[in-house]
Amino acid sequence: MPELPPVLVREPVGPASPMVLDSPHSGMHWPRDFHPVASREAIHTTWDAYVEELWSEAPAAGATLLAATFPRAYVDVNRAEDDIDPDLLAEPWPTPLAPTTYSQRGMGLIRRLALPDVPMYAEPLRIAEVARRIEAYYRPYRRTLAERLDAVHARFGAVWHLDCHSMKSRGNAMNVDAGAARPDFVVSDRHGTTSDPAHTTWLAAWLRDRGHSVQVNTPYQGGDLVRTVGAPSAGRHSIQVEINRACYMDEVTFERGPRFDAMRATLGALVRDFAAYATAHASVHTAAHVRRPAPPPEQADSPPEVVP
């Protein structure tokens, strides 16, 4: 099977809106050097199955949509580049590492466990193996996302990023909410640090108004992608959206469920409404930050006007 590019990009169709969506965990094309000992069924539980399809109407709403092609079990672009478990390595890493609680639970940049007590690999990985994953997959994905966010921000003066995921209907022993049933959606902004909380509140309210159960910043606060790209004071708003897999798929067979089309239609309506909302707020943001040229010398005592 031929190698795929690490990220697929669908550009906006028609009038653009100040939105970029990405699905970093919905890829399942295995690179040639991916040789786990965990079963394919176990690895499938790490997969945000069909998430890029659920949000497929985003380009028609003027948004850019990115999707990873490779498995998160191979390398996870929603982790920091130094979030590596040293126990996974056959030799010392050449630079300092900063493993987080994700690595401690077996799900750092390079996953150690597919499921609780189910190891991914038979033996530690060589530095060259891990470095290739970072260079050929992780960095190109991160770079492409950053480029698209920068382009939209330059055009509109602000950008809204939705980082799109799915979650098991119940947490397992590797999760912070082990054993707990989960709502239909979790929306997260790392407690207001990656987006103006008003935008997160708008998303949660929109979903609740359509009958869905929603939690904000629990059990998920948002991963490294929203942490890295979100900067509300600079007009960069980044929100993580988790969808309960039981709402659209069979968690045992990994097949699309009877509610798949309904969920896709719901998310299509959400992204259209949120695009209109973001466009209106981008106009306000631009008006508040773009100033007219300085007045001629004879009017220098007059303060510059804010463009209405």
N, C-alpha and C positions, 0 to 999 in steps of 0.2 A: 504494500500500500504506500503511495507516495506521501512524502512529508507535506503538511499543510503549513501556511504561514502561521505564526503564533497568534495573530489576532485578525479577525474579520471586521471590517468597518462598513456600515451602511450609512450613507450620507442622507441628509434631509431631502425630502421630496416636496417641492413647492416652497412656499415662504418659510424661511428658517425661523426658529425660535431659540431663545438662549438656554437650551437644554442639551446635556450630554448624558446618555445612559450607558452603563457598562455591565456586562455579565461575566465576571472573572472566573466563575466555577462551572460553567455549563459546557465546557469542552470535554470530549471523551475520545479524541484521536490520539492513540498512544504513539509517542516518539519511538524510534527504533531502539534506543538505548534504555527503554523502560522495561525492567525485568523484575517485577515484584513477585514475592512468593504468596502473598495474600491472594485469595480467589477473586475472580472478576466480580462476583456477586458482592463480596465485602467492599471492594473498591467502588462499586456503584453507589454504595451508601454515602460516599463522600461527594457525589456528583449532584450539582444543582440542575437536575434533569429538566430540559426543555425551557429553561428560564428565558433564553434569548427568543424563543418562539412566543412565549407569553407576552413579551413586550414588543413583538414584531411590528406593531402599528406605530411605534415611536417615530420612524422617519416620515410617515405621512402627516404627523403632527409638527414637523419641522425640526425634530430632534436628531442628533447623531447617535447611533447605536453601535457599540463595540461588543464583541464576544470573543473570549479566548477559545482556541481550538483544542488545547492540550488539557489533560486532567489536573485538577488541583492536587491530586495525590502525587503527581510528578514534581511539580513546584507550585507553590501557592503565592500568587501575586498579591494576595490580600494580607501578606505578612511582610514585616521589615526584612531587608536583605540580610541583616546580621542575626535574625531570629532563628538560629540553627542550633540544634541539639548536638553538643560535642560527642555524645555517645553514638551518634549515627556515623561518625567519621572514622576512617581507617588511619588517619594521620592528623596531626594538628593543623588547624586552619591558619593561614598565613597572617591574618589580621584579627584584631579582637572581636569576639562574638558577644552578643547581648541576648541570649535566649530568654524568652518571656514565659509566662504561664502557659501559653499555647504549646511551646516546645515541651514544657514539663508534662503536659497532658498528651503528648505524642502527636501534635498537629501543628508543628511550626512550619517554617519555610519549606523544609523537606519533611514529609510526614513519616513518623516512626511507626505509627499504628494505623491500621485501616479501621478497626473497631476495637473496643476494649479487649486487651489480651490477644489481639490478632496482629502480629508484626507484619510490616510491609516488606522487609528484606531479610534474606537469609544471613547476610553478613554486612559489615560496615561499608560505606561508600567511599570511593577514592575522591580526593580533592578535585581531580580533573573532571569527574562525572558531575559533581555538584556545580562546579564552575561553568560547565557547558550549559547546564539548565538555566543558570542565572543569565549568562551572556546571550543565549540563543532564544530564550522564551520570556523570562521574567523582565529583563530590561527593555526588550522591544515592546512588550505590552504596556509597561509603565510609561515608556517614552511616547507611544502612540496616544495614550490617554491624555498625557500632559499636553501634547501638541494640539489635540482637539479642544481641550478645555481653554488653552491659551487663545486659540483662534476665535472661539465663541466669545470669550471675555473681551478680546480686542474689538470685536464687532459691536457688541451690545453694552459694554461697560460693566457687565455682570454675567455670571454663569451659574446655572443650577445643575448639579450633578446628582443623579440617582444611581447608587451602587446596588445592583439587583442580585438577589440571592434567593435560595429556598432553604427550608429547614425541616428536619424530621418532625413528625407530629408530637413526638415525646422525646425529651432529652435522654441520652445514654450516659454511661459512667464517665465518659470523656468530657462531658459538657458540664457547665456550671449549674445547670438546672436538671441534673440527673433525675430521671423518673417523672418529671413534671410534664403535664399536658400543656401544649402550647396554643396560643391564639391563632387566628387566621393570618394575622400580619404582626410583625414587629418593625417599627420605624425608629431609626436611631440617628442621633447627631452628636454622640459623645457628650451628652448633657449640655447642649447648646454651644459647644466649642467649634463645631464644623459647619454649622448653619445657623442663621437667625432662627431661634426656636419657633417663631411665628410660622415659618414655612413648614416645619415638621408638624406643627399643630394643625395646619391646614390639611396636610396629607392624611393625618390620622382621622380628622373629622370627616373628610370626604369619604374615606373607607367605612367609618362607622355609620354614616348616613345611608350607606347601601347595605347595611345589615351585617357587616363583618366585625368580629372581635379584634381589637387592636391594642397592643401594648407599646409604650414609648420608652426606649432605652432600657428595657428589661425583657428577657435575660441578656439581650445583646445591646452593647453601647455603641457599636460601630468598630470596624477593623482598621487596619493600617492604611487602606486606600482613602477612606474619608478623612482619617487623621492627617494624611499627607497633603491632600489637595484642598481640604476645606479651610477657608480663611474668610469668615463672614465680614470682617471689617474692610476687606479688599473687594467685596462683592463676589466672593467665591463660596457658594453654599453647597455643601455636600451631605447627602442623606443616604443612609443605608436602608434598604427595604428587603425584609425577609418574608417569604410567602410559605405558609404551611403546606407541605407536599400533599397532605391528605385532601386538600381543597381542589387538587387538579390531577392527581396521579395515583396509581396503585404502588404503595411503598414496598410491596413484596415482589411484584413482577417487573417494576420499573416501567410500566406501560402508561400511556396517557389514560386518564379516567374519564367517566361520563361528564364530568363538570369542566373538562379542559377548555372547551370552546367558550363556555360562559365566563371562565376566569380570564381568558384572553380578551374577550369583549369588554369585561370590566376594566382591565388594565389599559385597553385602548382608549376607553372613555376617560380614564384617569389621566393619561398622559396628554390627551387633547385639552382637558380642562386645566391641567397644571401648566401646560405650555402657554395658554392664554393668561393665566395668573402670573407666570414668570415674566412674560413679555410686558405686562402692565407694570410690574415692579421694576423691571430693567429700565423702563422709560423714566420712572421716578428716580431711580438711582442715578441715571445719566444726567437728568436735570439738576440733581443736587450736587454733582461733582464736576460738570463741564462748565467752565466760565468763559465769558466773552473775552476778546483781546483787551489788553490794558488800554485805558483811555489815552488820548493825546496829551502832551505835556500840560496844556492849559486847563485840562480837567483832572489833573493828577490827584486833587484832593477828594474827588468823588470815588466812593468804593466801587469795585467792579460788581456788575449785576450777575445774578445767577440766571442761567438760561431757563425760561419757563418750560 
